[in-house]
Each structure stands twice: as C-alpha cells, then as structure tokens.
C-alpha cells in the first residue's frame, strides 16, 4: 500500500487527468477554495482593519511555512511575487565595483534568471557563463574553476529545469565562500520534492516559488537570506514595507527595518499568500523525505519503462543526481506532447531536452506506466500527425 495516495482526494484535477506536470504547475489543493473564500470574507467584513489583523505580516508569517520546508528559522523567509523580483532585489544590494564584481552563472539556468543577471552588465558587473558539455548537465570542475577571487555572486539552480539534474550545491557554496563570493540558490525545481536544509548548506541566499512541487500556485515567490548577512544589505529595489517605521510616512532616504522586513518592498500580493498556504501545509504534513523516497522510486521505474520501449531518456540515470522529473526525447516532441494533452495526460516539452514527465506524491504507479505507454503508442503509430498538420512549422 502507498500511504501517500490518501492525499489524492485533496486534489480535484487528479480525478480527471493523468497529472504528470507538477514540475510546471502543481495540482491545486481543494482547500484553496476555502482559503480564497476566507480572503474574500475578511476583506468584506473587516475592510481596512485586515491590515492590522494579519495582512501586513503575511509576507513573513507565510514565509515561515516555506522556512519549515527548506530548514530556515522563523522570520528568515519573506514572500515576493516571483523569483525574478527576488533575484533583482538581491542584485540591488551590490554596486559591482571592480575588481570584486564578477557574476558566475550557468548556461542551463532558467532564462528569466539569466535575464536578471545579464541586465547587471549595465551596472558594472562582469559575467562569466559556465557552459554545458551535453546540454543537460553542468560539469562541476568547470563550475568550481570559474569561481575566483574576483567573483561576487554565484547564482545556481539546485535542479536544472530541462533535465532535472541535481547539482552539488554544497561544493559550490564551499568554493564560493573560500574566495569571498556569495551563492544564490534557486530551489524552484527542488523544494517540495528534494530535501533542503539551508543551514546545513550554509548558503547565502535561497529563492524559489510555489507554482511547482509546493502546490502553492502563482504569485508566491520566496526569499531567504542568511541571518548574519541580512543586516548588511540595503536593497535599492525597495519600498515602504522595508522601512523601520513604515506608518510614520517619513520622506527622504529609507531607514531599513532591522529584520527580514528590510527585504520586502511594496504592498504584498495578499490573495496569492492565502492561496499558497494550502500547498505548504500539505507538503509539511506529507514530509519531503517521504516525497523524495517515492519520487526516486517512481522516476526510476519511469526511466526503466521508457528504455524498455526504446525511448531516449535525457535526465540523469543516477537517482541521487536527479530531481523529480524525467525528460524523454522523441521525434516531433512538441506534437507528441500536444497529443498527450489531448488524451488528458498532462506533460510539457522543452526545446533541446524533450518531454518532461513528473510524478509527485499523489501519483499512482499505474499512472506512471500509463504515461510511458501512451508516449510509446503515439510515437509508434504517429498519432501526432494531426498536430503537425495543424501547426506546421511551429513543430
């Protein structure tokens, strides 16, 4: 018996689809309906008093739930709208004065993050890009060699979004700290399915979002800053929530709050915070260690089934070096993906990688087997041709 399957009833979409896309958008918990109704009721009945009765503190109180998942302490995680904002806020803390102005990032980082760091060239940053040899992984020796005494920031993805390659974050943190650099660990593709302990890693910054494995929906990114580092940071991406006395409405330069509020900016996205709490609570109840054990078992089975059917797997075979996703590369991958979606098998496709398939703690073994069988059947019978004909050059 798989004890984690008792949670399936919490997720309405599982009754209608084979949901293998939690790497992109986790299934919505049914209790979100109640949480959003709670938000509406509070707004309707308490009005402006809601700010003093919890809304103002929500970026931190909701952040505490994320903190429990990633090993942070109370008051150490704050909520933002998305990771791009979190990364931009981090960059705004530094002036990139030479010679300590180098940023080392990886060619396989998520494009949104790359855009943020490339934009820092205009502020004086020098960028070094560590390239992949195979398009799926980043060689650790190349990564460590790129981090030198002129390096200021090292933003990395804990799990690479295309291939689910799980990087050795601790090795990168240790190398960065040895030369005086700081690491920004993006846990968007890992938190909720791979255990994370920010204290054990001694990592400087952690960013992520709730859309994927945390089942928290859009609009709820998070930012952790190492507590001993936080007080030295003065972000220029800022706003009144970061002020020591925001309701004094002082003009002039900001007087930063002494706690994690200094890492906030404007008015928070309150509805998204209500929504996100449901997913965090469920992940905490289930336990990331149990989720990881099941994920490794099911992704190993998925790979074995794919290989048996002659399908090419581009994700790492070693379960200790793989996140929760298996990427399968087939001819006409976008069209095959569209046919899978038409059959209510929800997956997605990424250029240069393939079809991404992700079981989560609520996935049955039968769904894993069915998904691989459907991919193989579509490829073997060329059942995707109608999508090719319809979209033409798009595929």
Secondary structure, DSSP 8 states (H G I E B T S, - for coil): --GGGGGGGGBGGGGTSEE-BTTTS---BTTHHHHHHHHHHHHHHHGGGGIIIIITTHHHHHHHHHHHHHT--TT-EEEES-HHHHHHHHHTT----TTS-EEEEETTS-HHHHHHHHGGGGGT-EEEEE--SSSS---HHHHHHH--TTEEEEEEESB-TTT-BB--HHHHHHHHHHTT-EEEEE-TTTTTTS---HHHHT-SEEEEESSSTT---SS-EEEEE-HHHHTT---SS--GGGBTTGGG---SS--B-SSGGGG--SS--HHHHHHHHHHHHHHHHH-HHHHHHHHHHHHHHHHHHHHHTT-EE-S-SSGGGB-S-EEEE-TTHHHHHHHHHHTTEE-EEETTTEEEEB--TT--HHHHHHHHHHHHHHHHHTTTHHHHHHHGGG-
